[in-house]
Amino acid sequence: MITKQQLNTMKNVDIRTMDKAALHDVSGFFFDASLSKTERAARVIAATQNPYCFRYGDTAVQVEFTDNGPPLQDLISGFLARQKSAS
């Protein structure tokens, strides 16, 4: 279980200081809609090690979330779909 403090640490990472090669690549990641939101969130964290900062192929990605924003699944799914269509 990830604590709020751990999430805040992840959230405050500055992607400009990260080694892009050290970021986890999510280009092969897919969401399993049959899982609960908690299980999906756990899978995202396991796949990325940081849901705020990861890599898609050669592209480093940093995301921010708002309290009333769309679900993480929608954001990442949309991003991956745009990346796939641009290839």
N, C-alpha and C positions, 0 to 999 in steps of 0.2 A: 504494500500500500504506500503510495506517494503522499508525503505530507504537504501542507500548504507552503511551508518554508522551502521545500524542495522544488515545488512548482514555481514559486517566486524566483528562486535562483535560476531555473531554466528560462523563465520569462525574461529575465534581465540580462541574458547573454547578448553580447554585441557580435552579430554575425561577421562584421568587418574584421574582428580579431581572431576569427576561427580559421583553422586550416580546413579548406573545403574538402580535402581528401579524407579528413577525420569525421566529417558529418555522415550520418547514415543515409544511404540511398533508398528512396521509397519508390523508385520507378516500377518495381514489380509488385507493389503493395496493392491489395484490394480490400474493400470493406465487405464483411459478411453481415448482411442485413438481418439475418436470423438471430444474431447475438443481441444481448441487452446493451443499452447505452454504456453501462459500466464495463461490460466485457469488451465492447468495441474500443472504448477509451484505453483500457489496459493493453489491447493489441497495438494501438497507435503508439503508446508510450514504449512498449517493447520493441516495436519496429524502428522507431526514430531515436529512442533514448532521450529525446527532447522534442515534444510536440510543437514547440515554438521555433525550432531551428533544425533544419535537415537539408538533404540534397535530393534533387531529382536529376539523375544523370550527371551532367556537368554544371547544373544550375543550383546554386546555394539559395535556400528559401528561408525567410524569417517571417512568421505570421504573428499577428496580434488579434486578440479576441475582445469583444465587448460583451457586457452583461446581456444585452438584448439582441446580439447578433445571431447569424445563422449557425446551425450546428457544425462542429468540426468536420463531420463526415461530408456535409455538403460543400464546405470550403475546399477540402483536399480533393474530393471527387471532381469538383469543377476544375480545379487547378490541373489535375492529372489528365482530364479530358482535353483541356486546352493544349497541354503540352503534347499529347498524343496526336491531335489534329494538326499541330504545327510541324510535325516531323515529316 
